[in-house]
């Protein structure tokens, strides 16, 4: 399948899932909620595109992910296992609309890794959750996620910095990650697709 990735910006926000267009939860702290448009201007001046939108070859949006320097997301400082590191790009949330959840989220994470490395970040961080064994994939991936499956992130090499109950702050140091060419979202997806298109489907939960 041919897929398309585009940067998440003020210009492309209207094509993102509806819940993402006005949400400023990560940009808020306490009872103070910033103007989303002013935040977007700041984010794009300091960083550029602050996430990725994933479309299929018909142009339909099937997923999106928000990320950027941790300083852009003050809410993260108050979360269990926080705060994130000052030198890291933080993946804050993803919204997935298809039943191919791991593949979509895999691609979005690799795009985030590539962009963070290109822009000189030392690490990528995210909040993770240790789901109980047998949790259905739809519950782990589908729709809105602000914390990500711990075992899923472990496959990328994320390590735990701190934990609070079942929540962890995890980090992928980028010193050993090869840079992705600027504007190469499509190349990232092709590489992932080649690696995973022949992978066997996971057994259904509770299967023998």
C-alpha positions as a Markdown table, in Angstrom:
| # | Residue | x | y | z |
|---|---|---|---|---|
| 1 | Unk | 0.0 | 0.0 | 0.0 |
| 2 | Unk | 1.3 | 3.5 | -0.9 |
| 3 | Unk | 1.0 | 5.9 | 2.0 |
| 4 | Unk | 1.6 | 9.5 | 2.6 |
| 5 | Unk | 3.0 | 11.4 | 5.5 |
| 6 | Unk | 2.7 | 15.1 | 6.0 |
| 7 | Unk | 3.9 | 17.4 | 8.7 |
| 8 | Unk | 1.3 | 18.5 | 11.4 |
| 9 | Unk | 1.2 | 22.3 | 11.2 |
| 10 | Unk | -1.3 | 25.1 | 11.4 |
| 11 | Unk | -1.9 | 24.6 | 7.7 |
| 12 | Unk | -2.7 | 20.9 | 7.9 |
| 13 | Unk | -4.4 | 20.8 | 11.3 |
| 14 | Unk | -7.9 | 21.0 | 9.7 |
| 15 | Unk | -7.2 | 17.6 | 8.1 |
| 16 | Unk | -6.3 | 16.0 | 11.4 |
| 17 | Unk | -8.8 | 14.0 | 13.5 |
| 18 | Unk | -11.5 | 16.5 | 14.8 |
| 19 | Unk | -10.5 | 15.9 | 18.4 |
| 20 | Unk | -7.0 | 17.2 | 17.7 |
| 21 | Unk | -7.9 | 20.5 | 16.1 |
| 22 | Unk | -8.7 | 22.5 | 19.3 |
| 23 | Unk | -7.2 | 20.3 | 22.0 |
| 24 | Unk | -4.6 | 22.1 | 24.0 |
| 25 | Unk | -4.3 | 19.6 | 26.9 |
| 26 | Unk | -0.6 | 19.1 | 26.6 |
| 27 | Unk | 0.0 | 22.8 | 26.1 |
| 28 | Unk | -1.8 | 23.6 | 29.3 |
| 29 | Unk | -0.7 | 23.5 | 33.0 |
| 30 | Unk | -3.1 | 23.8 | 35.9 |
| 31 | Unk | -6.2 | 25.8 | 34.9 |
| 32 | Unk | -4.3 | 27.8 | 32.3 |
| 33 | Unk | -5.1 | 26.9 | 28.7 |
| 34 | Unk | -3.2 | 28.7 | 26.0 |
| 35 | Unk | -4.7 | 30.0 | 22.8 |
| 36 | Unk | -4.0 | 27.0 | 20.4 |
| 37 | Unk | -3.2 | 29.3 | 17.4 |
| 38 | Unk | -0.6 | 31.3 | 19.4 |
| 39 | Unk | 0.9 | 28.1 | 20.5 |
| 40 | Unk | 1.1 | 26.8 | 17.0 |
| 41 | Unk | 2.9 | 30.0 | 15.8 |
| 42 | Unk | 5.4 | 29.6 | 18.7 |
| 43 | Unk | 5.9 | 25.9 | 18.0 |
| 44 | Unk | 6.5 | 26.4 | 14.3 |
| 45 | Unk | 9.0 | 29.3 | 14.9 |
| 46 | Unk | 11.0 | 27.2 | 17.4 |
| 47 | Unk | 10.7 | 23.8 | 15.9 |
| 48 | Unk | 8.8 | 23.5 | 12.6 |
| 49 | Unk | 6.1 | 20.9 | 12.0 |
| 50 | Unk | 5.0 | 19.6 | 15.5 |
| 51 | Unk | 3.9 | 16.2 | 14.4 |
| 52 | Unk | 2.9 | 14.0 | 11.5 |
| 53 | Unk | -0.3 | 13.2 | 9.7 |
| 54 | Unk | -0.6 | 9.8 | 8.0 |
| 55 | Unk | -2.8 | 9.4 | 4.9 |
| 56 | Unk | -3.5 | 6.4 | 2.7 |
| 57 | Unk | -3.1 | 6.6 | -1.1 |
| 58 | Unk | -6.6 | 8.0 | -1.4 |
| 59 | Unk | -5.7 | 10.9 | 0.8 |
| 60 | Unk | -7.8 | 9.8 | 3.8 |
| 61 | Unk | -6.3 | 10.5 | 7.2 |
| 62 | Unk | -5.8 | 7.3 | 9.1 |
| 63 | Unk | -3.6 | 8.5 | 11.9 |
| 64 | Unk | -1.7 | 11.5 | 13.4 |
| 65 | Unk | 1.0 | 12.0 | 16.1 |
| 66 | Unk | 2.0 | 15.1 | 18.0 |
| 67 | Unk | 5.6 | 15.7 | 19.2 |
| 68 | Unk | 8.2 | 18.4 | 19.7 |
| 69 | Unk | 10.6 | 19.8 | 22.2 |
| 70 | Unk | 9.5 | 18.9 | 25.8 |
| 71 | Unk | 9.4 | 22.6 | 26.6 |
| 72 | Unk | 6.4 | 23.1 | 24.4 |
| 73 | Unk | 4.3 | 20.7 | 26.5 |
| 74 | Unk | 4.1 | 22.0 | 30.1 |
| 75 | Unk | 1.5 | 19.5 | 31.1 |
| 76 | Unk | 4.1 | 16.7 | 30.9 |
| 77 | Unk | 5.9 | 18.2 | 34.0 |
| 78 | Unk | 2.9 | 17.2 | 36.2 |
| 79 | Unk | 2.3 | 13.7 | 34.9 |
| 80 | Unk | 3.2 | 10.5 | 36.9 |
| 81 | Unk | 6.9 | 9.6 | 36.1 |
| 82 | Unk | 7.5 | 13.1 | 34.7 |
| 83 | Unk | 8.9 | 15.5 | 34.0 |
| 84 | Unk | 10.5 | 14.8 | 30.6 |
| 85 | Unk | 14.2 | 15.7 | 29.9 |
| 86 | Unk | 15.1 | 19.2 | 28.7 |
| 87 | Unk | 17.2 | 17.7 | 25.8 |
| 88 | Unk | 14.4 | 15.5 | 24.5 |
| 89 | Unk | 11.7 | 15.6 | 21.9 |
| 90 | Unk | 8.5 | 14.4 | 23.6 |
| 91 | Unk | 5.9 | 12.3 | 21.8 |
| 92 | Unk | 2.7 | 13.4 | 23.5 |
| 93 | Unk | -0.2 | 11.7 | 21.7 |
| 94 | Unk | -1.4 | 9.7 | 18.7 |
| 95 | Unk | -4.8 | 9.3 | 17.2 |
| 96 | Unk | -5.4 | 6.2 | 15.0 |
| 97 | Unk | -8.4 | 5.5 | 12.9 |
| 98 | Unk | -7.7 | 2.1 | 11.3 |
| 99 | Unk | -7.6 | -1.5 | 12.6 |
| 100 | Unk | -3.9 | -1.8 | 11.5 |
| 101 | Unk | -2.9 | -0.1 | 14.7 |
| 102 | Unk | 0.7 | -1.4 | 15.2 |
| 103 | Unk | 1.7 | -0.7 | 11.6 |
| 104 | Unk | 0.4 | 2.9 | 11.7 |
| 105 | Unk | 1.9 | 3.7 | 15.0 |
| 106 | Unk | 5.2 | 2.1 | 14.1 |
| 107 | Unk | 5.4 | 4.4 | 11.1 |
| 108 | Unk | 4.5 | 7.5 | 13.0 |
| 109 | Unk | 7.2 | 6.7 | 15.7 |
| 110 | Unk | 9.8 | 6.1 | 13.1 |
| 111 | Unk | 9.0 | 9.5 | 11.4 |
| 112 | Unk | 9.3 | 11.1 | 14.9 |
| 113 | Unk | 12.7 | 9.5 | 15.4 |
| 114 | Unk | 14.0 | 10.6 | 12.0 |
| 115 | Unk | 12.9 | 14.2 | 12.5 |
| 116 | Unk | 14.2 | 14.4 | 16.1 |
| 117 | Unk | 17.6 | 13.1 | 14.9 |
| 118 | Unk | 17.7 | 15.4 | 11.9 |
| 119 | Unk | 17.1 | 18.4 | 14.2 |
| 120 | Unk | 19.8 | 17.5 | 16.6 |
| 121 | Unk | 17.8 | 16.3 | 19.6 |
| 122 | Unk | 19.6 | 14.0 | 22.0 |
| 123 | Unk | 16.6 | 11.7 | 22.6 |
| 124 | Unk | 13.0 | 10.9 | 22.0 |
| 125 | Unk | 10.8 | 10.4 | 25.1 |
| 126 | Unk | 7.3 | 9.3 | 25.7 |
| 127 | Unk | 5.0 | 8.1 | 28.5 |
| 128 | Unk | 4.4 | 4.4 | 28.5 |
| 129 | Unk | 1.9 | 2.1 | 30.1 |
| 130 | Unk | 2.5 | -1.5 | 31.1 |
| 131 | Unk | -0.7 | -3.2 | 29.9 |
| 132 | Unk | -1.7 | -6.5 | 31.4 |
| 133 | Unk | -1.0 | -9.6 | 29.3 |
| 134 | Unk | -3.8 | -10.4 | 26.9 |
| 135 | Unk | -5.1 | -6.8 | 26.6 |
| 136 | Unk | -6.7 | -6.6 | 23.1 |
| 137 | Unk | -4.8 | -4.7 | 20.4 |
| 138 | Unk | -7.7 | -2.2 | 19.9 |
| 139 | Unk | -7.5 | -1.2 | 23.5 |
| 140 | Unk | -3.7 | -0.8 | 23.3 |
| 141 | Unk | -3.6 | 1.3 | 20.1 |
| 142 | Unk | -6.8 | 2.4 | 18.6 |
| 143 | Unk | -8.2 | 6.0 | 18.8 |
| 144 | Unk | -6.6 | 8.5 | 21.2 |
| 145 | Unk | -3.4 | 7.6 | 23.1 |
| 146 | Unk | -1.4 | 9.8 | 25.3 |
| 147 | Unk | 0.6 | 6.9 | 26.8 |
| 148 | Unk | 1.9 | 4.1 | 24.7 |
| 149 | Unk | 2.3 | 0.3 | 25.2 |
| 150 | Unk | 5.6 | -0.3 | 27.1 |
| 151 | Unk | 6.4 | -3.5 | 25.1 |
| 152 | Unk | 5.8 | -1.7 | 21.8 |
| 153 | Unk | 8.2 | 1.1 | 22.7 |
| 154 | Unk | 10.8 | -1.5 | 24.0 |
| 155 | Unk | 11.0 | -2.8 | 20.4 |
| 156 | Unk | 12.5 | 0.5 | 19.4 |
| 157 | Unk | 15.0 | 0.4 | 22.2 |
| 158 | Unk | 13.3 | 2.8 | 24.7 |
| 159 | Unk | 14.6 | 2.4 | 28.2 |
| 160 | Unk | 12.8 | 3.4 | 31.4 |
| 161 | Unk | 13.9 | 6.6 | 33.2 |
| 162 | Unk | 11.2 | 6.7 | 35.9 |
| 163 | Unk | 8.1 | 4.8 | 36.8 |
| 164 | Unk | 5.0 | 5.5 | 38.9 |
| 165 | Unk | 2.8 | 2.5 | 39.2 |
| 166 | Unk | 2.1 | 1.2 | 35.7 |
| 167 | Unk | 3.2 | 4.5 | 34.0 |
| 168 | Unk | 6.8 | 5.0 | 32.9 |
| 169 | Unk | 8.7 | 7.8 | 31.3 |
| 170 | Unk | 10.8 | 6.1 | 28.6 |
| 171 | Unk | 13.7 | 7.4 | 26.5 |
| 172 | Unk | 15.4 | 6.5 | 23.3 |
| 173 | Unk | 18.9 | 8.1 | 23.0 |
| 174 | Unk | 19.6 | 9.1 | 19.5 |
| 175 | Unk | 23.4 | 9.2 | 19.4 |
| 176 | Unk | 23.5 | 5.8 | 17.6 |
| 177 | Unk | 20.5 | 6.4 | 15.3 |
| 178 | Unk | 21.4 | 7.2 | 11.7 |
| 179 | Unk | 19.8 | 10.5 | 10.5 |
| 180 | Unk | 16.9 | 10.4 | 8.1 |
| 181 | Unk | 17.2 | 12.7 | 5.1 |
| 182 | Unk | 15.2 | 15.9 | 5.4 |
| 183 | Unk | 11.7 | 15.5 | 4.0 |
| 184 | Unk | 12.1 | 11.7 | 3.8 |
| 185 | Unk | 8.9 | 10.7 | 5.5 |
| 186 | Unk | 8.0 | 8.5 | 2.5 |
| 187 | Unk | 11.4 | 6.8 | 2.7 |
| 188 | Unk | 10.8 | 6.0 | 6.3 |
| 189 | Unk | 7.5 | 4.4 | 5.6 |
| 190 | Unk | 8.8 | 2.3 | 2.7 |
| 191 | Unk | 11.6 | 0.9 | 4.9 |
| 192 | Unk | 9.1 | 0.0 | 7.7 |
| 193 | Unk | 6.7 | -1.5 | 5.2 |
| 194 | Unk | 9.4 | -3.7 | 3.7 |
| 195 | Unk | 10.4 | -4.9 | 7.2 |
| 196 | Unk | 6.9 | -5.6 | 8.4 |
| 197 | Unk | 4.7 | -6.5 | 5.4 |
| 198 | Unk | 5.6 | -10.2 | 5.7 |
| 199 | Unk | 5.4 | -10.4 | 9.5 |
| 200 | Unk | 2.9 | -13.0 | 10.7 |
| 201 | Unk | -0.3 | -11.7 | 12.3 |
| 202 | Unk | -0.4 | -11.9 | 16.1 |
| 203 | Unk | -2.4 | -14.6 | 17.6 |
| 204 | Unk | -5.8 | -13.3 | 19.0 |
| 205 | Unk | -5.8 | -12.8 | 22.8 |
| 206 | Unk | -6.5 | -16.0 | 24.6 |
| 207 | Unk | -5.6 | -18.1 | 21.5 |
| 208 | Unk | -3.7 | -21.3 | 21.8 |
